[in-house]
Amino acid sequence: MQMSERRSGGYLPTVWDPELIQSFTPPCTYESDGHRLEELKHATQLLFKSLTRPEEKLDMITKMQRLDGAKHFKKEIKEFLAHLDPNTPTDLFTVALQFRLLHHYGCSIGSDVFNKFMNSDGKFKECLSEDAAGLLSLYEASHLGVHEEDVLDEAKAFSTKHLKLALDKLELENDLVQQIKESLEVPLHWRLPRMEARNFINIYQRDENKKLALLELAKLDFNLLQSVYLQELKELAGPYIAIFILTLISWLNISISATSVFYLLIMNFLLPKKNGNDGQVVEGLKMKDKLPFARDRMVESYFWAMGSVPDPKFSKCRINMTKYGSLVTMLDDVYDIYGSMDELHKYTTAVKRWDLEAIVELPDYMKVCYKGTYNHVNEMVEDALNTLGLDILPYIKDQWMCYVQSLHVEAEWYYGGYMPTTLDEYLKNAWISIGIAAGLAYAFVAMLEDSNSLNQCELQLFEQWSSSDLFYLPSLIIRLLDDLSPS
């Protein structure tokens, strides 16, 4: 295929300059502020224990949740919720709040607690329409229902209708108005905890009844986690700078031997780089000079990883998921846009062989893709072998082969002008081509601390991933969301 015949996705370049990322400085660190964090956790714990009324504790728990501070007090929260009487509260706000929190923490509570607010026709009483705070609490609770809980379906419809009407009646500057707008767009149960924490800090600090220790804890905890995430981003972005240097050399026509350029490229990009702090292998994923058609979405991939696994101790997991996300984005562009059918067939065959010698059959730009994938997988496999004593290569290879094969099928459909005749036919391939399944496997392996933390049931799920709902259902959800979202 001639260069003039290549398609373009028209993607915008990344706005995240690696040098900009390196220039960011965290406002605090665990080394300098960890002691203050522990003091605030203790003060907040005492404050929670000092509350005597269940309504007060429920309110504080939901504030902790929204500030992403509840993770520090799981034991205290679960002990309190375990002794709650679901039938004690009488007002809509508290009943709905208690229902939501009990469901969130896996405690048993039935939707019949809402029966007291319904009339003989099975509808919510119209007098509730004037209670905006209660309606918002009911709306949030309705998103934690399970299949065939008709009461919660009715609760969602009723609260949505009257919350929209309430927006026209409440003062525009009211914090409640802003919370209603945000919840109607994205309910609490669907939000990323880290983003919600940043948003709710602004709201909570205007609360006349705020707990100062909890507020300071939320701010410090947020900044400390940001320092962890920033360090990981710097590790991921660091090797990218070498590519910019080489590109600059070519722009300025500076005389440098081909051997030296090749050596720099290998040392700074293709070969893994050890991190001095934790010994993790960090590999450059920036392939801008070789793959100008492909999207550079390293930071966006990291955001996905951080949102999925925010706990600071899972640094390895976030880094692996980010690398995987960058590689998948690159391969998606190769198969969807740039590669010819003949090139894609060669690449798919090379992945099935899983041998570096297969690279000789590939065009130059595909060699970069293949090396990047091959090196990254082997890096992860070696780490799992050293850490867990587990050889995961057969499982990871199988997932990569299935993923690439699914991309190949879609390319054949495109070049052959074929359209699947049924939704089932499409989804049978599309749930794999979205690339989520292997990402889940990456996360699963990276979160294991040792071989003792892997039981036989989990290993069996890992081995039989293609028939497991734990892999299929998340992949299906993301596939449908991706297909239905505007391009």
C-alpha positions as CSV (number, residue, x, y, z in Angstrom):
1,M,0.0,0.0,0.0
2,Q,1.4,3.4,-1.0
3,M,1.7,6.1,1.7
4,S,-0.8,8.3,-0.3
5,E,-3.4,5.5,0.1
6,R,-3.0,5.3,3.9
7,R,-6.0,6.4,5.9
8,S,-5.8,8.9,8.7
9,G,-7.9,9.0,11.9
10,G,-7.4,12.7,12.1
11,Y,-6.5,12.4,15.8
12,L,-5.3,15.5,17.6
13,P,-1.8,15.3,19.1
14,T,-1.4,14.9,22.9
15,V,-1.5,18.0,25.0
16,W,0.8,16.3,27.6
17,D,4.4,17.3,26.9
18,P,6.7,14.9,28.8
19,E,8.9,17.8,29.9
20,L,5.8,19.5,31.3
21,I,5.1,16.4,33.3
22,Q,8.6,16.2,34.6
23,S,8.4,19.9,35.7
24,F,5.4,19.3,38.1
25,T,6.3,19.3,41.8
26,P,4.1,17.7,44.4
27,P,2.9,20.0,47.3
28,C,3.6,17.3,49.9
29,T,5.0,13.8,50.3
30,Y,4.4,10.8,52.6
31,E,8.0,11.3,53.9
32,S,7.4,14.8,55.1
33,D,3.6,14.7,55.9
34,G,2.8,11.1,56.7
35,H,2.9,11.8,60.5
36,R,0.3,14.6,60.1
37,L,-1.9,12.3,58.1
38,E,-1.9,9.7,60.9
39,E,-2.7,12.5,63.4
40,L,-5.7,13.6,61.4
41,K,-6.9,10.0,60.9
42,H,-6.8,9.5,64.7
43,A,-8.7,12.8,65.3
44,T,-11.4,11.9,62.8
45,Q,-11.7,8.5,64.3
46,L,-12.3,10.0,67.7
47,L,-14.8,12.5,66.3
48,F,-16.8,9.7,64.6
49,K,-16.9,7.7,67.9
50,S,-18.1,10.7,69.8
51,L,-21.3,11.0,67.7
52,T,-24.3,9.6,69.5
53,R,-27.1,9.8,67.0
54,P,-27.2,7.3,64.1
55,E,-28.3,10.1,61.8
56,E,-25.1,12.0,62.6
57,K,-22.9,9.0,61.9
58,L,-24.7,8.2,58.7
59,D,-24.2,11.8,57.6
60,M,-20.5,11.7,58.5
61,I,-20.0,8.4,56.6
62,T,-21.4,9.8,53.4
63,K,-19.2,12.9,53.8
64,M,-16.2,10.6,54.3
65,Q,-17.2,8.6,51.2
66,R,-17.4,11.7,49.0
67,L,-14.1,13.0,50.3
68,D,-12.6,9.6,49.7
69,G,-11.6,9.3,53.3
70,A,-13.9,6.4,54.2
71,K,-11.1,3.9,53.2
72,H,-9.3,4.9,56.4
73,F,-12.2,3.9,58.6
74,K,-13.6,0.7,57.1
75,K,-13.6,-1.1,60.4
76,E,-15.4,1.6,62.3
77,I,-18.0,2.1,59.6
78,K,-18.8,-1.6,59.2
79,E,-19.1,-2.1,62.9
80,F,-21.6,0.8,63.1
81,L,-23.6,-0.3,60.1
82,A,-23.8,-3.9,61.3
83,H,-25.9,-2.8,64.4
84,L,-28.3,-0.4,62.6
85,D,-32.0,-1.0,62.6
86,P,-33.3,-0.4,59.1
87,N,-36.7,0.5,60.4
88,T,-35.7,3.2,62.9
89,P,-35.4,6.3,60.6
90,T,-38.6,7.8,59.4
91,D,-37.6,10.7,57.1
92,L,-36.9,10.0,53.4
93,F,-33.4,11.5,53.4
94,T,-32.2,9.3,56.2
95,V,-33.9,6.1,55.1
96,A,-32.5,6.4,51.6
97,L,-29.0,7.3,52.9
98,Q,-29.0,4.3,55.2
99,F,-30.2,2.1,52.4
100,R,-27.4,3.3,50.1
101,L,-24.6,2.9,52.6
102,L,-25.7,-0.5,53.8
103,H,-25.9,-1.7,50.1
104,H,-22.5,-0.1,49.4
105,Y,-20.8,-2.0,52.3
106,G,-22.5,-5.3,51.5
107,C,-25.0,-5.3,54.4
108,S,-28.4,-6.8,54.0
109,I,-31.4,-4.5,53.6
110,G,-34.5,-4.8,51.5
111,S,-36.2,-2.2,49.4
112,D,-39.3,-2.6,51.4
113,V,-38.0,0.1,53.8
114,F,-39.4,2.6,51.2
115,N,-42.9,1.2,51.4
116,K,-43.8,3.8,54.1
117,F,-43.4,6.5,51.5
118,M,-45.7,4.9,48.9
119,N,-49.4,5.0,48.4
120,S,-51.8,2.1,47.8
121,D,-51.1,2.3,44.1
122,G,-47.4,1.5,44.6
123,K,-46.4,5.0,43.7
124,F,-44.3,7.4,45.8
125,K,-46.5,10.0,47.6
126,E,-46.6,13.4,45.8
127,C,-46.0,15.3,49.0
128,L,-42.4,14.1,48.9
129,S,-41.8,16.2,45.8
130,E,-41.2,19.3,48.0
131,D,-38.3,17.6,49.8
132,A,-35.4,18.2,47.5
133,A,-32.7,16.8,49.8
134,G,-34.8,13.7,50.4
135,L,-35.4,13.3,46.7
136,L,-31.6,13.5,46.0
137,S,-30.9,10.9,48.6
138,L,-33.6,8.6,47.1
139,Y,-32.2,9.1,43.6
140,E,-28.7,8.1,44.7
141,A,-30.1,5.1,46.6
142,S,-32.0,3.9,43.5
143,H,-28.8,3.2,41.7
144,L,-27.8,0.5,44.1
145,G,-30.7,-1.7,43.5
146,V,-30.5,-5.3,42.1
147,H,-32.4,-7.0,39.4
148,E,-36.2,-7.0,39.7
149,E,-36.4,-4.5,42.6
150,D,-39.4,-2.6,41.1
151,V,-39.5,-0.2,44.1
152,L,-36.1,1.2,43.2
153,D,-37.1,1.5,39.5
154,E,-40.1,3.5,40.6
155,A,-37.8,5.5,43.0
156,K,-35.5,6.4,40.2
157,A,-38.2,7.6,37.9
158,F,-40.0,9.6,40.7
159,S,-36.9,11.2,42.0
160,T,-35.5,12.1,38.6
161,K,-38.8,13.8,37.5
162,H,-39.1,15.9,40.7
163,L,-35.4,16.8,40.9
164,K,-35.6,18.3,37.5
165,L,-38.6,20.3,38.5
166,A,-36.9,21.3,41.7
167,L,-34.0,22.9,39.8
168,D,-36.4,25.7,38.6
169,K,-37.5,26.4,42.2
170,L,-34.2,26.5,44.2
171,E,-31.8,29.4,44.4
172,L,-29.2,29.2,41.7
173,E,-26.3,29.6,44.1
174,N,-27.5,26.9,46.4
175,D,-24.9,24.1,46.8
176,L,-27.8,21.6,46.7
177,V,-28.7,22.8,43.2
178,Q,-25.2,22.1,42.0
179,Q,-25.2,18.6,43.6
180,I,-28.6,17.8,42.0
181,K,-27.3,18.9,38.6
182,E,-24.1,16.8,39.0
183,S,-26.0,13.7,40.2
184,L,-28.6,13.8,37.4
185,E,-25.6,13.8,35.0
186,V,-23.5,11.2,36.9
187,P,-24.9,9.5,40.1
188,L,-22.5,9.1,43.0
189,H,-22.3,5.4,42.5
190,W,-20.8,5.9,39.0
191,R,-18.2,8.4,39.9
192,L,-14.4,8.0,40.3
193,P,-13.6,8.5,44.0
194,R,-10.6,10.7,43.3
195,M,-12.5,13.1,41.1
196,E,-15.4,13.2,43.5
197,A,-13.1,14.0,46.4
198,R,-11.6,16.9,44.5
199,N,-15.1,18.2,43.7
200,F,-16.6,17.7,47.1
201,I,-13.8,19.3,49.0
202,N,-15.0,22.6,47.6
203,I,-18.5,21.9,48.6
204,Y,-17.7,20.6,52.1
205,Q,-15.5,23.5,53.1
206,R,-18.5,25.8,52.7
207,D,-20.6,23.6,54.9
208,E,-21.4,25.4,58.2
209,N,-21.4,22.1,60.1
210,K,-18.1,20.8,58.6
211,K,-15.7,18.8,60.7
212,L,-12.3,20.6,60.4
213,A,-10.2,17.5,61.1
214,L,-12.1,15.6,58.3
215,L,-11.7,18.5,55.9
216,E,-7.9,18.8,56.5
217,L,-7.6,15.0,56.3
218,A,-9.3,15.0,52.9
219,K,-7.1,17.8,51.5
220,L,-3.9,16.2,52.8
221,D,-4.9,12.7,51.6
222,F,-5.7,14.0,48.2
223,N,-2.4,15.8,47.8
224,L,-0.4,12.8,49.1
225,L,-2.1,10.5,46.6
226,Q,-1.4,13.1,43.9
227,S,2.3,13.0,44.7
228,V,2.3,9.2,44.2
229,Y,0.4,9.4,40.9
230,L,2.7,12.2,39.7
231,Q,5.8,10.2,40.5
232,E,4.4,7.3,38.5
233,L,3.6,9.5,35.6
234,K,7.1,10.9,35.6
235,E,8.5,7.3,35.5
236,L,6.3,6.6,32.5
237,A,7.0,9.9,30.7
238,G,10.8,9.9,31.5
239,P,12.0,7.7,28.6
240,Y,9.8,9.7,26.2
241,I,12.3,12.6,26.4
242,A,14.9,10.6,24.6
243,I,12.7,10.4,21.5
244,F,12.2,14.1,21.5
245,I,16.0,14.6,21.7
246,L,16.5,12.3,18.7
247,T,13.8,14.0,16.8
248,L,15.4,17.4,17.5
249,I,18.7,16.1,16.3
250,S,17.1,15.1,13.0
251,W,15.4,18.5,12.7
252,L,18.7,20.4,13.2
253,N,20.7,18.1,10.9
254,I,23.3,17.6,13.6
255,S,25.9,15.2,12.5
256,I,25.8,12.1,14.5
257,S,26.5,8.5,13.4
258,A,23.7,6.1,12.7
259,T,25.3,3.8,15.2
260,S,25.1,6.4,18.0
261,V,21.5,7.2,17.3
262,F,20.6,3.5,17.3
263,Y,22.5,3.0,20.6
264,L,20.6,6.0,22.2
265,L,17.3,4.7,20.9
266,I,17.9,1.2,22.3
267,M,19.2,2.4,25.7
268,N,16.5,5.0,26.2
269,F,13.5,3.4,24.7
270,L,13.4,-0.2,23.5
271,L,15.2,-1.7,26.5
272,P,13.5,-1.7,29.9
273,K,14.7,0.9,32.4
274,K,15.0,0.2,36.1
275,N,13.5,2.7,38.5
276,G,15.8,3.7,41.3
277,N,13.1,3.9,44.0
278,D,11.3,0.6,43.8
279,G,13.1,-1.5,41.2
280,Q,10.1,-1.6,38.8
281,V,10.8,-1.9,35.2
282,V,9.7,1.2,33.3
283,E,9.7,1.1,29.5
284,G,9.1,3.9,27.1
285,L,6.0,3.6,25.2
286,K,6.3,6.8,23.1
287,M,6.6,5.7,19.4
288,K,5.8,9.1,17.9
289,D,8.7,9.1,15.5
290,K,7.9,5.7,14.1
291,L,4.1,5.7,14.3
292,P,3.0,9.3,13.5
293,F,-0.5,8.0,12.6
294,A,-1.1,6.5,16.1
295,R,-2.7,8.2,19.1
296,D,-0.4,9.1,21.9
297,R,-2.6,8.5,24.9
298,M,-0.2,7.6,27.7
299,V,-1.7,10.1,30.2
300,E,-5.2,9.1,29.4
301,S,-4.3,5.4,29.8
302,Y,-2.8,6.3,33.2
303,F,-6.0,8.1,34.2
304,W,-8.0,4.9,33.4
305,A,-5.5,2.9,35.5
306,M,-5.7,5.3,38.4
307,G,-9.5,5.4,38.4
308,S,-9.6,1.6,38.4
309,V,-7.0,1.0,41.1
310,P,-6.4,4.2,43.2
311,D,-4.8,2.6,46.2
312,P,-1.2,3.9,46.5
313,K,0.2,0.4,47.2
314,F,-0.7,-0.8,43.7
315,S,1.8,1.3,41.8
316,K,3.0,-1.7,39.7
317,C,-0.6,-2.4,38.7
318,R,-1.2,1.2,37.5
319,I,2.1,1.3,35.5
320,N,1.4,-2.1,33.9
321,M,-2.1,-1.1,33.0
322,T,-0.9,2.2,31.5
323,K,1.6,0.5,29.3
324,Y,-1.0,-2.0,28.2
325,G,-3.4,0.8,27.4
326,S,-0.9,2.7,25.3
327,L,0.0,-0.5,23.4
328,V,-3.6,-1.4,22.8
329,T,-4.4,2.2,21.5
330,M,-1.5,1.9,19.1
331,L,-2.5,-1.5,17.8
332,D,-6.1,-0.4,17.5
333,D,-4.9,2.4,15.2
334,V,-2.7,0.0,13.2
335,Y,-5.6,-2.4,12.5
336,D,-8.4,0.2,12.2
337,I,-6.7,2.8,10.1
338,Y,-3.2,2.4,8.9
339,G,-2.3,-1.2,8.0
340,S,-3.0,-2.9,4.7
341,M,-4.8,-6.3,4.9
342,D,-1.5,-8.0,3.8
343,E,0.4,-6.2,6.6
344,L,-2.2,-7.0,9.2
345,H,-2.1,-10.7,8.2
346,K,1.6,-10.8,8.7
347,Y,1.4,-9.1,12.1
348,T,-1.4,-11.4,13.3
349,T,0.7,-14.4,12.2
350,A,3.8,-13.0,14.0
351,V,1.9,-12.6,17.2
352,K,0.6,-16.1,17.0
353,R,4.3,-17.3,16.6
354,W,5.4,-15.2,19.5
355,D,9.0,-15.2,18.4
356,L,11.2,-12.2,17.7
357,E,12.5,-13.9,14.5
358,A,9.0,-13.3,13.1
359,I,9.8,-9.6,13.0
360,V,11.8,-9.9,9.8
361,E,8.5,-10.4,7.8
362,L,7.0,-7.1,9.1
363,P,7.3,-3.5,7.7
364,D,9.4,-1.1,9.8
365,Y,6.5,0.5,11.6
366,M,5.1,-2.9,12.7
367,K,8.5,-3.9,14.0
368,V,8.2,-1.2,16.5
369,C,4.7,-2.4,17.6
370,Y,5.8,-6.0,17.8
371,K,9.0,-5.2,19.8
372,G,7.1,-3.0,22.2
373,T,4.5,-5.6,22.9
374,Y,6.9,-8.5,23.1
375,N,9.3,-6.7,25.4
376,H,6.5,-5.5,27.7
377,V,4.9,-8.9,28.0
378,N,8.2,-10.6,28.8
379,E,9.0,-7.9,31.4
380,M,5.7,-8.6,33.1
381,V,6.1,-12.4,32.9
382,E,9.6,-12.2,34.4
383,D,8.3,-10.0,37.3
384,A,5.5,-12.5,38.0
385,L,7.9,-15.4,37.9
386,N,10.3,-13.6,40.4
387,T,7.5,-12.3,42.7
388,L,4.9,-15.0,42.6
389,G,6.8,-18.1,41.3
390,L,4.1,-18.3,38.6
391,D,4.6,-18.6,34.9
392,I,1.9,-16.5,33.4
393,L,3.3,-16.4,29.8
394,P,0.8,-19.0,28.4
395,Y,-2.2,-17.1,29.7
396,I,-0.9,-13.6,28.6
397,K,0.1,-14.9,25.2
398,D,-3.3,-16.5,24.8
399,Q,-5.0,-13.2,25.6
400,W,-2.8,-11.2,23.2
401,M,-3.4,-13.7,20.4
402,C,-7.1,-13.6,20.9
403,Y,-7.1,-9.8,21.0
404,V,-5.0,-9.4,17.8
405,Q,-7.1,-12.0,16.1
406,S,-10.3,-10.1,17.0
407,L,-8.8,-6.9,15.5
408,H,-7.9,-9.0,12.4
409,V,-11.5,-10.2,12.0
410,E,-12.7,-6.6,12.1
411,A,-10.2,-5.5,9.5
412,E,-11.3,-8.4,7.3
413,W,-14.9,-7.2,7.7
414,Y,-13.9,-3.6,6.7
415,Y,-11.8,-4.5,3.7
416,G,-14.3,-7.1,2.6
417,G,-17.3,-4.8,2.9
418,Y,-18.9,-7.3,5.3
419,M,-21.4,-6.3,8.1
420,P,-22.3,-8.8,10.8
421,T,-25.9,-10.0,10.3
422,T,-26.7,-10.2,14.0
423,L,-25.7,-8.4,17.2
424,D,-24.6,-11.7,18.7
425,E,-22.2,-12.3,15.8
426,Y,-20.7,-8.8,16.2
427,L,-20.4,-9.0,20.0
428,K,-18.9,-12.5,19.9
429,N,-15.8,-10.8,18.5
430,A,-16.2,-7.2,19.7
431,W,-16.1,-8.0,23.5
432,I,-12.5,-9.2,22.9
433,S,-11.5,-6.4,20.4
434,I,-12.3,-3.7,23.0
435,G,-9.1,-5.0,24.8
436,I,-10.4,-4.9,28.4
437,A,-10.0,-8.6,29.2
438,A,-6.2,-8.6,28.9
439,G,-6.1,-5.4,30.9
440,L,-8.0,-7.1,33.7
441,A,-5.5,-9.9,33.6
442,Y,-2.7,-7.4,33.9
443,A,-4.3,-5.7,36.9
444,F,-5.0,-9.1,38.5
445,V,-1.4,-10.3,38.3
446,A,0.1,-7.0,39.4
447,M,-2.1,-6.8,42.5
448,L,-0.9,-10.1,43.8
449,E,1.8,-9.8,46.5
450,D,3.0,-13.4,46.6
451,S,2.0,-16.8,45.4
452,N,0.1,-17.4,48.7
453,S,-2.4,-14.7,47.8
454,L,-3.5,-16.7,44.7
455,N,-6.0,-19.4,45.4
456,Q,-6.9,-22.3,43.1
457,C,-10.3,-20.8,42.1
458,E,-8.7,-17.5,41.1
459,L,-6.1,-19.4,39.0
460,Q,-8.7,-21.4,37.3
461,L,-10.6,-18.2,36.4
462,F,-7.4,-16.7,35.0
463,E,-6.8,-19.8,32.9
464,Q,-10.3,-20.0,31.6
465,W,-10.7,-16.2,31.1
466,S,-12.5,-16.5,27.7
467,S,-15.5,-18.3,29.4
468,S,-15.6,-16.3,32.6
469,D,-18.2,-13.6,33.2
470,L,-15.6,-11.7,35.3
471,F,-13.8,-11.0,32.1
472,Y,-16.8,-11.0,29.7
473,L,-19.2,-8.6,31.4
474,P,-16.9,-5.7,32.1
475,S,-15.6,-6.0,28.5
476,L,-19.2,-6.0,27.1
477,I,-20.1,-2.9,29.2
478,I,-17.1,-1.0,27.9
479,R,-17.6,-2.2,24.3
480,L,-21.2,-1.0,24.3
481,L,-20.3,2.3,26.0
482,D,-17.5,2.8,23.4
483,D,-19.8,2.0,20.5
484,L,-22.6,4.2,21.7
485,S,-20.5,7.2,22.6
486,P,-20.1,10.1,20.1
487,S,-16.9,9.9,18.1
